[in-house]
């Protein structure tokens, strides 16, 4: 295989102009877990698990993303408490949902199949009414009916979700000459609370992983925790609560679409010597299922990752022969 060398300028241009490639894109299925921990404990005191399927269809230069959410488990059991059953019914009403998605992975978050949502809620409400009856439930239905009749309200509520915030966060952006940018990430970490504005550093790695992905990370600055964290954690000490967010994305090198997403929010204090004490933490995991199909794929010569940084001596998985062992060191 002949050696191919790309200039620093060409490599930068490729990495800074990454777009989603929808050709031959197949429906993706994910497992998702959101876990809540006290301090450094290994076992979560609360968790939520569910499955997601995403399908991307491009027609007339318009990308339509269909998202379906199913098999919700609360603390590793199917919904059985009334509040869990109601939450599951609302989720079944909203999903599957369709939104626009542009080539950079960003959506205007406008529901395209809103009428289907209304029909599904009508069906779910009738099922609940046949099984349960109380004045409280009737009042709850009235509230949900009002909200369901407001498309903008549903679209705003979708913003109060870990998956929604992390998946649609801008990742395919211009990272400049050093592969890093200062940027913001909005994340609704607590139910019924507005997304928190995190400011930090986002970086794209130039060397693909061994499992056919490239990594983008976001690391936030430390910042003061909102007041509601004090109530949630029953915290009354003198040291102020701080929060910090770490996010890691694995996107496949063929379609530039998320494979795995990992995020960790820590709530902590710092004493005068800057020693951290973790009060609690929340961890989010989204992992793609059935990735074996990547094993036989090959990169096209115009891929941003064809030379991938440090070009190894043969056999070289991603680039071409480089007998001088040269690294694109930028």
C-alpha positions in Angstrom: 0.0 0.0 0.0 1.4 3.3 -1.0 1.9 6.0 1.7 -0.6 8.9 1.6 0.3 12.0 3.5 -2.1 14.8 4.2 -1.0 18.3 5.1 -1.9 19.7 8.5 -4.2 22.1 6.8 -6.1 19.3 5.0 -6.5 17.3 8.2 -7.8 20.3 10.0 -10.2 21.0 7.2 -11.6 17.5 7.3 -12.1 17.4 11.1 -13.7 20.8 11.1 -16.2 20.0 8.4 -17.6 16.7 9.6 -21.2 16.0 8.7 -23.6 13.1 9.3 -23.5 10.7 6.4 -27.0 9.2 6.0 -26.1 6.8 3.1 -26.9 3.2 4.1 -27.8 4.3 7.6 -29.7 1.6 9.5 -32.0 1.8 12.4 -30.0 2.0 15.7 -31.0 0.5 19.0 -29.6 1.7 22.4 -29.9 0.8 26.0 -30.0 3.8 28.3 -29.4 4.0 32.1 -29.6 7.0 34.4 -28.2 6.2 37.9 -28.2 8.3 41.1 -25.5 7.7 43.7 -24.7 8.9 47.2 -21.1 10.1 47.6 -18.7 7.5 46.3 -21.0 4.5 46.8 -20.9 1.9 44.0 -24.5 0.9 44.1 -27.1 3.5 43.0 -30.0 4.4 45.3 -32.2 5.1 42.3 -32.0 4.2 38.6 -34.1 4.3 35.4 -33.5 2.1 32.4 -35.1 2.1 29.0 -34.5 1.3 25.3 -34.3 3.6 22.4 -34.5 3.1 18.7 -33.5 5.8 16.2 -34.1 5.8 12.5 -32.9 8.5 10.1 -34.6 9.1 6.8 -33.5 11.8 4.3 -36.0 12.9 1.6 -35.7 16.0 -0.6 -32.6 17.1 1.5 -34.6 17.0 4.7 -33.6 14.7 7.5 -36.3 13.2 9.6 -35.3 11.4 12.8 -37.8 9.0 14.4 -37.2 8.3 18.1 -38.9 5.6 20.0 -38.6 5.0 23.7 -39.8 1.7 25.2 -39.3 -0.9 28.0 -39.0 1.6 30.8 -37.8 0.1 34.1 -37.8 1.9 37.5 -35.2 0.6 39.9 -34.9 -2.5 37.8 -38.6 -3.4 37.8 -41.4 -2.7 35.4 -43.8 0.2 36.3 -46.0 -1.0 39.2 -46.6 2.1 41.4 -49.3 4.4 40.1 -46.9 7.3 39.5 -44.7 5.0 37.5 -47.6 3.6 35.5 -48.8 7.1 34.6 -45.3 8.2 33.7 -45.0 5.2 31.4 -48.4 5.9 29.8 -47.3 9.5 29.0 -44.1 8.2 27.5 -46.0 5.8 25.3 -48.2 8.7 24.1 -45.2 10.9 23.1 -43.1 8.2 21.5 -42.4 7.4 18.7 -41.7 11.0 17.9 -40.4 12.6 14.7 -38.3 15.7 14.4 -36.1 17.3 11.8 -32.3 16.6 12.0 -29.8 18.5 10.0 -26.4 17.3 8.7 -24.7 18.6 11.8 -26.9 16.6 14.2 -28.9 19.6 15.4 -32.7 19.7 15.5 -35.2 22.6 15.8 -37.1 20.3 18.2 -40.4 20.7 16.4 -42.7 17.7 16.7 -43.6 16.6 13.1 -46.2 13.9 14.1 -48.1 15.9 16.8 -51.5 14.6 15.8 -50.3 11.0 16.4 -49.2 12.1 19.9 -52.7 13.3 20.7 -54.3 10.1 19.4 -52.0 7.9 21.5 -52.7 10.0 24.7 -56.4 9.5 24.1 -55.9 5.7 23.9 -53.6 5.6 27.0 -55.9 7.7 29.0 -58.9 5.4 28.3 -56.8 2.4 29.3 -55.9 4.0 32.6 -59.5 5.1 33.2 -60.8 1.6 32.8 -58.3 0.3 35.3 -58.1 3.1 37.9 -60.6 5.5 39.3 -60.2 8.4 41.7 -60.8 12.1 41.9 -57.0 12.7 42.0 -56.5 10.7 38.8 -59.4 12.6 37.1 -57.7 15.9 38.1 -54.4 14.7 36.8 -56.0 13.8 33.5 -57.4 17.3 33.2 -53.9 18.8 33.7 -52.3 16.5 31.2 -55.1 17.2 28.7 -54.4 20.9 28.8 -50.6 20.3 28.3 -51.1 17.8 25.5 -53.2 20.4 23.6 -50.2 22.7 23.6 -47.6 21.5 21.1 -45.1 24.1 22.3 -45.5 22.9 25.9 -44.7 19.3 24.9 -41.7 20.4 22.9 -40.4 22.4 25.9 -40.9 19.4 28.2 -38.7 17.3 25.9 -35.9 19.7 26.8 -36.0 18.5 30.4 -34.5 15.1 29.5 -30.9 13.8 29.8 -31.1 11.9 26.4 -32.6 14.9 24.6 -30.1 17.4 25.8 -27.0 15.2 25.3 -28.0 13.7 21.9 -28.8 17.1 20.3 -25.9 19.0 21.8 -23.8 20.4 18.9 -20.9 18.1 18.4 -20.0 18.4 14.7 -18.6 21.9 15.0 -15.5 23.8 13.9 -12.8 22.9 16.5 -10.2 25.2 15.0 -6.5 24.5 14.8 -6.1 22.8 18.2 -9.1 20.5 18.1 -10.7 22.3 21.1 -13.3 24.9 21.6 -14.9 26.8 24.5 -18.6 26.1 24.4 -21.8 25.6 26.4 -23.9 22.6 27.2 -27.5 22.7 28.6 -28.6 19.8 30.7 -31.7 19.2 32.7 -30.3 17.0 35.5 -33.2 17.1 37.9 -36.8 16.3 36.8 -39.2 19.4 36.5 -36.2 21.8 36.6 -34.9 23.9 33.8 -31.7 22.8 32.1 -28.5 24.0 33.8 -26.1 26.0 31.6 -22.6 24.4 31.8 -19.7 26.2 30.2 -16.5 24.3 29.4 -14.0 22.8 26.9 -15.1 20.5 24.1 -12.4 18.4 22.2 -12.4 16.1 19.3 -9.8 13.3 19.2 -8.0 12.6 15.9 -7.2 8.9 16.5 -10.2 6.5 16.2 -10.8 3.9 18.8 -10.5 0.1 18.2 -14.3 -0.2 18.1 -14.8 2.0 15.0 -15.6 5.3 16.7 -14.1 8.7 17.3 -14.3 10.5 20.6 -15.6 14.0 21.5 -15.4 15.1 25.1 -16.9 18.0 27.0 -15.6 19.0 30.4 -17.3 21.8 32.3 -15.9 24.3 34.7 -16.8 24.0 38.4 -19.8 26.2 39.3 -22.2 26.8 42.1 -25.0 24.3 42.4 -28.6 25.6 42.1 -30.4 26.0 45.4 -32.6 22.9 44.9 -29.6 20.6 45.2 -29.4 21.6 48.9 -32.9 20.2 49.5 -32.4 17.1 47.4 -29.2 16.2 49.3 -30.4 17.3 52.7 -27.3 19.4 52.8 -26.8 21.9 55.6 -23.0 22.3 56.1 -21.3 25.6 55.7 -19.3 24.8 52.6 -21.2 25.7 49.4 -22.2 22.9 47.0 -20.5 22.9 43.6 -21.3 20.9 40.4 -19.2 19.7 37.5 -20.1 17.8 34.3 -18.1 15.4 32.2 -19.5 14.0 28.9 -17.9 11.6 26.4 -19.4 10.8 23.0 -18.4 7.9 20.7 -19.5 8.5 17.2 -18.9 5.9 14.4 -16.3 6.8 11.8 -18.6 5.8 8.9 -21.8 7.8 9.5 -20.6 10.2 12.2 -23.6 9.3 14.3 -23.6 8.6 18.1 -22.7 5.0 19.2 -22.2 5.6 22.9 -22.7 8.5 25.2 -21.5 8.7 28.8 -22.1 11.6 31.2 -21.3 12.1 34.8 -22.5 15.0 37.0 -20.9 15.3 40.4 -22.2 17.4 43.3 -19.3 18.2 45.7 -17.7 20.6 48.2 -14.2 21.9 48.4 -12.3 22.9 51.6 -9.6 25.6 51.8 -7.0 23.1 50.6 -9.1 22.5 47.5 -9.8 18.9 48.6 -13.1 17.6 47.0 -15.7 15.7 48.9 -18.4 14.2 46.6 -21.9 14.5 48.1 -23.7 12.8 45.2 -23.4 12.0 41.6 -25.6 11.2 38.6 -24.4 9.0 35.7 -25.9 8.6 32.3 -25.1 5.7 29.9 -26.4 5.3 26.3 -24.8 2.4 24.5 -25.5 1.1 21.0 -26.6 -2.5 20.6 -25.5 -4.9 17.8 -22.3 -3.1 16.6 -20.9 -6.2 14.9 -21.8 -4.8 11.5 -18.9 -2.3 11.8 -16.3 -5.1 11.7 -16.4 -5.4 7.9 -16.8 -1.8 7.0 -14.0 0.2 5.4 -13.3 4.0 5.5 -13.5 6.0 2.2 -10.4 7.9 1.2 -12.0 11.2 2.0 -12.8 10.3 5.6 -11.6 12.7 8.2 -10.0 9.8 10.0 -8.1 8.1 7.2 -4.8 9.2 8.8 -6.1 9.6 12.3 -3.1 11.2 14.0 -0.3 9.0 15.0 0.1 6.7 12.0 1.3 3.3 13.2 3.7 1.0 11.4 1.9 -1.7 9.4 -0.6 -3.2 9.9 -2.2 0.2 10.3 -5.9 0.0 11.0 -7.0 3.4 10.0 -4.4 5.1 7.8 -1.7 4.1 5.4 2.0 3.0 5.7 4.2 5.6 7.4 7.6 4.2 7.7 9.0 7.4 9.3 6.4 7.0 12.2 5.3 10.7 11.8 2.6 12.1 14.0 0.2 14.8 12.9 1.1 16.7 16.1 -1.4 19.5 16.5 
